[in-house]
Amino acid sequence: MSRAIPQTPPAALTLNRSMPPLARVLFSLGFVVVRWDERRRTRLGLSRLDPHLLRDIGLSHRAAEIEASKPFWQD
């Protein structure tokens, strides 16, 4: 089971003004990469679900195809 990745970094990390600017940029970039990977893995899993499992979660086959075909960077 995958964990949901928040849309923004935790407040405690974004409010740390003592962090050097380069470290803040790299942290933000790393956070974006983690979100992209989570989307990629979730969409791959969705594309592999059987029709009866899609019905269980309330998705049509077509809706699952549309979501699974989105690029990883797209919400």
Backbone as a printed PyTorch tensor [residue, N CA C, xyz], in Angstrom:
tensor([[[  0.8390,  -1.1710,   0.0000],
         [  0.0000,   0.0000,   0.0000],
         [  0.8900,   1.2420,   0.0000]],

        [[  0.5630,   2.1710,  -0.8660],
         [  1.4110,   3.3520,  -0.9620],
         [  0.8950,   4.4590,  -0.0560]],

        [[  1.8230,   5.2750,   0.3870],
         [  1.4630,   6.4240,   1.2090],
         [  1.1270,   7.5820,   0.3060]],

        [[  0.2070,   8.3950,   0.7470],
         [ -0.1120,   9.6050,  -0.0040],
         [  0.9870,  10.6350,   0.2460]],

        [[  1.4770,  11.2270,  -0.8100],
         [  2.5170,  12.2430,  -0.7100],
         [  1.8320,  13.6050,  -0.6750]],

        [[  2.1020,  14.4140,   0.3370],
         [  1.4670,  15.7360,   0.4020],
         [  1.8660,  16.5940,  -0.7890]],

        [[  1.0400,  17.5710,  -1.1340],
         [  1.2930,  18.4430,  -2.2710],
         [  2.4020,  19.4590,  -2.0000]],

        [[  2.6450,  19.7760,  -0.7510],
         [  3.6850,  20.7320,  -0.4010],
         [  4.5530,  20.1310,   0.6910]],

        [[  5.7890,  20.5780,   0.7860],
         [  6.6540,  20.0630,   1.8530],
         [  6.0660,  20.4010,   3.2240]],

        [[  6.3700,  19.6100,   4.2320],
         [  5.8990,  19.9060,   5.5800],
         [  6.2990,  21.3140,   6.0140]],

        [[  5.4190,  21.9840,   6.7290],
         [  5.6510,  23.3710,   7.1340],
         [  6.9520,  23.5360,   7.9130]],

        [[  7.2870,  22.5650,   8.7320],
         [  8.5060,  22.6780,   9.5350],
         [  9.7490,  22.7800,   8.6490]],

        [[  9.7020,  22.1580,   7.4760],
         [ 10.8530,  22.1960,   6.5890],
         [ 10.8690,  23.4430,   5.7100]],

        [[  9.7090,  23.9390,   5.3330],
         [  9.6760,  25.1110,   4.4710],
         [  9.9400,  26.3950,   5.2450]],

        [[  9.7440,  26.3920,   6.5490],
         [  9.9230,  27.5990,   7.3490],
         [ 11.3470,  27.7530,   7.8750]],

        [[ 12.1970,  26.7980,   7.5880],
         [ 13.5690,  26.8290,   8.0840],
         [ 14.3880,  27.8180,   7.2590]],

        [[ 14.4460,  29.0550,   7.7130],
         [ 15.1580,  30.1020,   6.9830],
         [ 16.6730,  29.9690,   7.1180]],

        [[ 17.1350,  29.1770,   8.0600],
         [ 18.5810,  29.0400,   8.2340],
         [ 19.1760,  28.0640,   7.2170]],

        [[ 18.3240,  27.3600,   6.5050],
         [ 18.8020,  26.4300,   5.4920],
         [ 19.4000,  27.2400,   4.3310]],

        [[ 20.5680,  26.8900,   3.8580],
         [ 21.1780,  27.6230,   2.7380],
         [ 20.2670,  27.5840,   1.5050]],

        [[ 20.3220,  28.6330,   0.6870],
         [ 19.4370,  28.6990,  -0.4810],
         [ 19.5530,  27.4870,  -1.4020]],

        [[ 20.7690,  27.0230,  -1.6540],
         [ 20.9410,  25.8660,  -2.5270],
         [ 20.2860,  24.6280,  -1.9230]],

        [[ 20.4080,  24.4600,  -0.6230],
         [ 19.7890,  23.3170,   0.0490],
         [ 18.2700,  23.3940,  -0.0680]],

        [[ 17.7080,  24.5980,   0.0640],
         [ 16.2530,  24.7560,  -0.0880],
         [ 15.8080,  24.3750,  -1.4910]],

        [[ 16.5610,  24.7970,  -2.4910],
         [ 16.2230,  24.4750,  -3.8820],
         [ 16.3120,  22.9660,  -4.1110]],

        [[ 17.3770,  22.3490,  -3.6270],
         [ 17.5510,  20.9130,  -3.8080],
         [ 16.4790,  20.1210,  -3.0620]],

        [[ 16.1140,  20.5800,  -1.8780],
         [ 15.0500,  19.9140,  -1.1330],
         [ 13.7370,  19.9930,  -1.9060]],

        [[ 13.4270,  21.1730,  -2.4270],
         [ 12.1890,  21.3510,  -3.1910],
         [ 12.1900,  20.4730,  -4.4410]],

        [[ 13.3180,  20.4130,  -5.1200],
         [ 13.4340,  19.5740,  -6.2980],
         [ 13.2410,  18.0960,  -5.9380]],

        [[ 13.8590,  17.6740,  -4.8590],
         [ 13.6910,  16.2960,  -4.4030],
         [ 12.2480,  15.9780,  -4.0650]],

        [[ 11.5660,  16.9310,  -3.4620],
         [ 10.1670,  16.7370,  -3.1100],
         [  9.3240,  16.5630,  -4.3670]],

        [[  9.5860,  17.3520,  -5.3930],
         [  8.8510,  17.2460,  -6.6620],
         [  9.1060,  15.8800,  -7.3020]],

        [[ 10.3390,  15.4250,  -7.2750],
         [ 10.6740,  14.1240,  -7.8630],
         [  9.9420,  13.0010,  -7.1310]],

        [[  9.8410,  13.0890,  -5.8270],
         [  9.1220,  12.0780,  -5.0430],
         [  7.6430,  12.0710,  -5.4310]],

        [[  7.0460,  13.2450,  -5.5840],
         [  5.6390,  13.3250,  -6.0080],
         [  5.4530,  12.7200,  -7.3930]],

        [[  6.3650,  13.0290,  -8.3180],
         [  6.2670,  12.4740,  -9.6640],
         [  6.3610,  10.9540,  -9.6460]],

        [[  7.2750,  10.4240,  -8.8560],
         [  7.4320,   8.9740,  -8.7750],
         [  6.1870,   8.3210,  -8.1840]],

        [[  5.6030,   8.9550,  -7.1900],
         [  4.3720,   8.4320,  -6.5910],
         [  3.2520,   8.3940,  -7.6310]],

        [[  3.1210,   9.4490,  -8.4210],
         [  2.0960,   9.4650,  -9.4750],
         [  2.3540,   8.3670, -10.4990]],

        [[  3.6090,   8.2080, -10.9060],
         [  3.9530,   7.1870, -11.8940],
         [  3.5940,   5.7930, -11.3990]],

        [[  3.9750,   5.4920, -10.1500],
         [  3.6950,   4.1620,  -9.5970],
         [  2.2010,   3.9400,  -9.3980]],

        [[  1.4890,   4.9720,  -8.9550],
         [  0.0460,   4.8530,  -8.7440],
         [ -0.6680,   4.6070, -10.0660]],

        [[ -0.2870,   5.3550, -11.0890],
         [ -0.9300,   5.1880, -12.3960],
         [ -0.6010,   3.8420, -13.0170]],

        [[  0.6140,   3.3660, -12.8120],
         [  0.9670,   2.0400, -13.2990],
         [  0.1080,   0.9830, -12.6050]],

        [[ -0.0420,   1.0980, -11.3070],
         [ -0.8900,   0.1630, -10.5710],
         [ -2.3400,   0.2240, -11.0230]],

        [[ -2.8230,   1.4200, -11.2710],
         [ -4.1980,   1.5920, -11.7340],
         [ -4.3940,   0.9220, -13.0880]],

        [[ -3.4160,   1.0250, -13.9460],
         [ -3.5320,   0.4210, -15.2810],
         [ -3.5610,  -1.1020, -15.2230]],

        [[ -3.1100,  -1.6770, -14.1300],
         [ -3.0490,  -3.1360, -14.0050],
         [ -4.2350,  -3.7420, -13.2480]],

        [[ -5.1560,  -2.9040, -12.7710],
         [ -6.2840,  -3.4270, -12.0090],
         [ -7.2880,  -4.1400, -12.9060]],

        [[ -7.8520,  -5.2160, -12.3750],
         [ -8.9020,  -5.9480, -13.0760],
         [-10.1930,  -5.1330, -13.0680]],

        [[-11.0820,  -5.3810, -14.0420],
         [-12.3400,  -4.6290, -14.1080],
         [-13.1690,  -4.7020, -12.8200]],

        [[-13.1900,  -5.8640, -12.1610],
         [-13.9880,  -5.9580, -10.9360],
         [-13.3880,  -5.0960,  -9.8130]],

        [[-12.0730,  -4.9500,  -9.7840],
         [-11.4540,  -4.0860,  -8.7750],
         [-11.7190,  -2.6170,  -9.0870]],

        [[-11.7270,  -2.2730, -10.3730],
         [-12.0670,  -0.8990, -10.7460],
         [-13.4910,  -0.5620, -10.3110]],

        [[-14.4080,  -1.4960, -10.5060],
         [-15.7920,  -1.2670, -10.0530],
         [-15.8370,  -1.0860,  -8.5370]],

        [[-15.0330,  -1.8610,  -7.8210],
         [-15.0040,  -1.7540,  -6.3530],
         [-14.5920,  -0.3570,  -5.8960]],

        [[-13.7020,   0.2900,  -6.6460],
         [-13.2630,   1.6340,  -6.2460],
         [-14.0460,   2.7250,  -6.9670]],

        [[-15.0480,   2.3200,  -7.7590],
         [-15.9410,   3.2890,  -8.3830],
         [-15.4210,   3.9420,  -9.6410]],

        [[-14.5370,   3.2510, -10.3680],
         [-14.0060,   3.7960, -11.6200],
         [-14.4160,   2.9230, -12.7960]],

        [[-14.7360,   3.5560, -13.8960],
         [-14.9750,   2.7970, -15.1180],
         [-13.6270,   2.4500, -15.7300]],

        [[-13.6600,   1.4950, -16.6410],
         [-12.4170,   1.1080, -17.3220],
         [-11.8540,   2.3020, -18.0850]],

        [[-12.7210,   3.0620, -18.7250],
         [-12.2820,   4.2240, -19.5110],
         [-11.6710,   5.2980, -18.6110]],

        [[-12.2930,   5.5790, -17.4580],
         [-11.7420,   6.5840, -16.5360],
         [-10.3610,   6.1680, -16.0390]],

        [[-10.1940,   4.8790, -15.7780],
         [ -8.8890,   4.3720, -15.3360],
         [ -7.8530,   4.5060, -16.4530]],

        [[ -8.2600,   4.2210, -17.6950],
         [ -7.3440,   4.3800, -18.8270],
         [ -6.9010,   5.8260, -18.9910]],

        [[ -7.8500,   6.7440, -18.8520],
         [ -7.5300,   8.1650, -18.9930],
         [ -6.5320,   8.5970, -17.9270]],

        [[ -6.7910,   8.2090, -16.6780],
         [ -5.8830,   8.5810, -15.5920],
         [ -4.5200,   7.9290, -15.7680]],

        [[ -4.4950,   6.6630, -16.1360],
         [ -3.2340,   5.9310, -16.2780],
         [ -2.3950,   6.4480, -17.4470]],

        [[ -3.0420,   7.0640, -18.4320],
         [ -2.2970,   7.5440, -19.5950],
         [ -1.7010,   8.9380, -19.3930]],

        [[ -2.0290,   9.5900, -18.2870],
         [ -1.4800,  10.9180, -18.0220],
         [  0.0190,  10.8180, -17.7400]],

        [[  0.7740,  11.8090, -18.1800],
         [  2.2090,  11.8280, -17.8490],
         [  2.4180,  12.0530, -16.3480]],

        [[  3.5390,  11.6250, -15.8380],
         [  3.7980,  11.6950, -14.3980],
         [  3.7990,  13.1030, -13.8430]],

        [[  4.0940,  14.0870, -14.6720],
         [  4.1690,  15.4590, -14.1740],
         [  2.8070,  16.1410, -14.1230]],

        [[  1.7840,  15.5200, -14.6810],
         [  0.4610,  16.1260, -14.7340],
         [ -0.3870,  15.6740, -13.5520]],

        [[ -1.0500,  16.6250, -12.8970],
         [ -1.9640,  16.2920, -11.7880],
         [ -3.1800,  15.5930, -12.3000]]])
